[in-house]
Amino acid sequence: MARSRRQLPEAVAAAAHTIPGAVAERIRLVVFDVDGVLTDAGVYIGRTATGESVELKRFDIQDGLGMKLLEEDDIKVVLISGRVSPATAVRAEELGLEYHQDAGSRKLAILQGILEREGIDWSETAMLADDLPDLAIFRRMGLKCAVANAQPEILEGADWISERRGGHGAVRELARTLLAARGSWDRVLEAYVARTSELIDRSEVR
């Protein structure tokens, strides 16, 4: 019986938290699942006084900046979810990210269309996943990444595993690790700080 990644020898387990530079440098697209990756997989559901259904999700703010920093290094970021959720749409639009909802069994076809449109090969893709609905596209990725609390089948196939759980900084952890492996982290960080400082200076002038 195959052992879980969590049961592997310490040296192998440590390697699961690193990304080889050669692999990182070829990545041009990172795909993020939503429920269980950008969120903790929990959903708050209720109704208003007028009977309208309400669904709320918790997103990690640091994860959002992590995805924007990936874009700073010319890496395209796409969110793909099997469920329709207004909360997901609000978050994706707030960050200015491409997103696809109600993908379900169409995830593979949707992603194939994106790759053809952008001229990207499967070997140039990465995905951060957590659950079984992700397997069909996860297995095709050039860099397969899993959140710490992903399902065993995802963990077994992962090239990289976060130390953080989904919805609690796993996305930021991947962004930092990937950019560092590309040798881009310091440059991207300083560019972000410079731009932020410029905006602060402009506001003070006003």
PLY file of the C-alpha trace (Angstrom):
ply
format ascii 1.0
element vertex 206
property float x
property float y
property float z
element edge 205
property int vertex1
property int vertex2
end_header
0.00 0.00 0.00
1.36 3.43 -0.93
2.30 5.62 1.99
0.84 9.08 2.45
3.16 12.03 1.77
2.76 12.76 5.48
4.36 9.38 6.31
7.39 9.69 4.02
10.91 10.04 5.47
11.76 13.52 6.77
14.15 14.34 3.91
11.53 13.48 1.29
8.83 15.38 3.16
11.09 18.47 3.27
11.61 18.27 -0.50
7.85 18.47 -0.95
8.01 22.07 0.26
10.54 23.21 -2.37
10.24 23.93 -6.10
13.26 23.40 -8.41
14.33 26.59 -10.16
14.15 25.02 -13.63
10.54 23.99 -13.00
9.56 27.37 -11.56
11.07 29.33 -14.44
8.91 27.65 -17.07
5.59 28.35 -15.30
3.38 30.83 -17.20
-0.04 30.01 -15.74
-1.17 29.16 -12.21
-4.66 27.77 -11.65
-6.31 27.99 -8.25
-9.31 26.01 -7.13
-11.57 28.12 -4.93
-13.36 26.11 -2.23
-10.75 24.51 0.00
-7.84 26.45 -1.52
-8.78 30.14 -1.47
-11.23 29.33 1.34
-11.25 26.83 4.20
-13.98 24.89 2.32
-16.64 26.20 4.70
-19.75 27.97 3.40
-22.11 30.13 5.45
-25.64 29.76 4.08
-28.81 31.50 5.21
-31.78 33.61 4.14
-32.63 37.29 4.48
-35.82 38.50 6.10
-37.38 38.59 2.62
-36.45 34.99 1.91
-33.51 35.57 -0.42
-30.71 33.04 -0.05
-27.32 34.29 1.15
-23.95 32.57 0.85
-20.79 33.92 2.46
-17.18 32.73 2.31
-14.00 33.68 4.13
-10.98 34.61 1.98
-7.43 35.22 3.20
-6.32 38.76 2.35
-2.65 37.75 2.16
-3.56 35.14 -0.46
-5.05 37.87 -2.63
-1.83 39.87 -2.68
0.10 36.69 -3.38
-1.85 36.16 -6.60
-1.29 39.76 -7.68
2.45 39.37 -7.07
2.46 36.34 -9.39
0.95 38.57 -12.08
3.76 41.06 -11.47
6.13 38.38 -12.77
4.06 37.84 -15.94
2.38 34.69 -14.61
-1.30 34.46 -15.54
-3.63 33.57 -12.68
-6.98 31.85 -13.20
-9.59 30.76 -10.64
-11.74 27.72 -11.48
-14.62 26.53 -9.31
-17.18 23.79 -9.71
-19.81 25.86 -7.89
-21.55 29.14 -8.69
-21.06 31.58 -5.82
-21.59 35.35 -5.72
-18.87 35.53 -3.07
-16.34 33.99 -5.44
-17.32 36.43 -8.19
-16.96 39.41 -5.85
-13.51 38.31 -4.71
-12.24 37.54 -8.23
-13.52 40.83 -9.62
-12.05 42.75 -6.68
-8.64 41.29 -7.56
-9.15 41.66 -11.31
-8.61 37.94 -11.93
-10.08 35.70 -14.62
-12.48 33.21 -13.07
-14.79 30.41 -14.17
-17.66 29.06 -12.07
-19.96 26.05 -12.36
-17.12 24.33 -14.19
-17.78 20.84 -12.80
-16.82 18.23 -15.38
-16.04 21.08 -17.82
-12.91 22.15 -15.93
-10.64 20.33 -18.36
-12.32 21.82 -21.44
-12.27 25.31 -19.93
-8.60 25.13 -19.11
-7.73 23.67 -22.51
-9.43 26.67 -24.08
-7.42 29.06 -21.91
-4.16 27.34 -22.86
-4.97 27.57 -26.57
-5.98 31.22 -26.25
-2.82 32.17 -24.35
-0.44 29.92 -26.30
0.60 28.07 -23.15
1.62 24.40 -22.95
0.54 22.05 -20.15
4.19 21.81 -19.07
4.07 25.56 -18.33
1.15 25.30 -15.92
0.80 24.92 -12.17
-2.23 24.27 -9.99
-2.95 24.49 -6.27
-5.64 21.95 -5.45
-7.29 20.20 -2.53
-10.01 17.74 -3.56
-11.05 14.98 -5.95
-12.92 17.17 -8.49
-9.52 18.73 -9.30
-7.83 15.45 -10.26
-8.61 15.47 -14.00
-6.71 18.70 -14.63
-4.34 18.36 -11.66
-2.71 15.29 -13.17
-1.91 17.17 -16.40
-0.17 20.09 -14.71
3.52 20.77 -15.17
3.71 21.64 -11.46
1.19 19.94 -9.18
0.70 21.73 -5.85
-1.50 20.76 -2.91
-2.64 22.51 0.24
-1.56 20.87 3.49
-5.02 19.45 4.21
-5.73 18.18 0.69
-7.26 14.77 0.08
-4.81 11.80 -0.01
-5.11 11.36 -3.78
-4.08 14.98 -4.33
-1.23 14.77 -1.84
0.10 11.57 -3.42
0.38 13.20 -6.84
1.71 16.55 -5.66
5.16 17.91 -6.54
4.84 20.58 -3.84
2.77 20.67 -0.65
2.12 23.79 1.38
2.67 23.90 5.11
-0.48 25.99 5.47
-4.05 24.80 5.12
-6.41 25.93 2.40
-7.93 29.33 3.11
-5.20 30.11 5.65
-2.25 31.35 3.62
-1.49 28.37 1.35
-1.87 30.54 -1.77
0.55 33.18 -0.46
2.98 30.42 0.51
2.93 29.03 -3.03
3.32 32.50 -4.55
6.34 33.29 -2.39
7.94 29.87 -2.97
7.39 29.97 -6.73
8.70 33.52 -7.14
11.71 32.79 -4.93
12.52 29.70 -6.99
12.34 31.85 -10.15
14.72 34.35 -8.57
11.99 37.00 -8.86
10.80 37.52 -5.30
13.06 40.44 -4.34
12.45 42.29 -7.62
8.67 41.80 -7.49
8.55 42.80 -3.82
10.57 45.98 -4.36
8.45 46.93 -7.37
5.32 46.52 -5.23
6.78 48.59 -2.39
7.89 51.32 -4.80
4.47 51.52 -6.41
2.73 51.59 -3.03
5.08 54.32 -1.80
4.36 56.36 -4.92
0.63 56.13 -4.29
1.13 57.23 -0.69
3.25 60.18 -1.79
0.59 61.26 -4.30
-2.14 61.11 -1.67
-0.05 63.23 0.70
0.46 65.88 -2.00
-3.29 66.13 -2.43
0 1
1 2
2 3
3 4
4 5
5 6
6 7
7 8
8 9
9 10
10 11
11 12
12 13
13 14
14 15
15 16
16 17
17 18
18 19
19 20
20 21
21 22
22 23
23 24
24 25
25 26
26 27
27 28
28 29
29 30
30 31
31 32
32 33
33 34
34 35
35 36
36 37
37 38
38 39
39 40
40 41
41 42
42 43
43 44
44 45
45 46
46 47
47 48
48 49
49 50
50 51
51 52
52 53
53 54
54 55
55 56
56 57
57 58
58 59
59 60
60 61
61 62
62 63
63 64
64 65
65 66
66 67
67 68
68 69
69 70
70 71
71 72
72 73
73 74
74 75
75 76
76 77
77 78
78 79
79 80
80 81
81 82
82 83
83 84
84 85
85 86
86 87
87 88
88 89
89 90
90 91
91 92
92 93
93 94
94 95
95 96
96 97
97 98
98 99
99 100
100 101
101 102
102 103
103 104
104 105
105 106
106 107
107 108
108 109
109 110
110 111
111 112
112 113
113 114
114 115
115 116
116 117
117 118
118 119
119 120
120 121
121 122
122 123
123 124
124 125
125 126
126 127
127 128
128 129
129 130
130 131
131 132
132 133
133 134
134 135
135 136
136 137
137 138
138 139
139 140
140 141
141 142
142 143
143 144
144 145
145 146
146 147
147 148
148 149
149 150
150 151
151 152
152 153
153 154
154 155
155 156
156 157
157 158
158 159
159 160
160 161
161 162
162 163
163 164
164 165
165 166
166 167
167 168
168 169
169 170
170 171
171 172
172 173
173 174
174 175
175 176
176 177
177 178
178 179
179 180
180 181
181 182
182 183
183 184
184 185
185 186
186 187
187 188
188 189
189 190
190 191
191 192
192 193
193 194
194 195
195 196
196 197
197 198
198 199
199 200
200 201
201 202
202 203
203 204
204 205
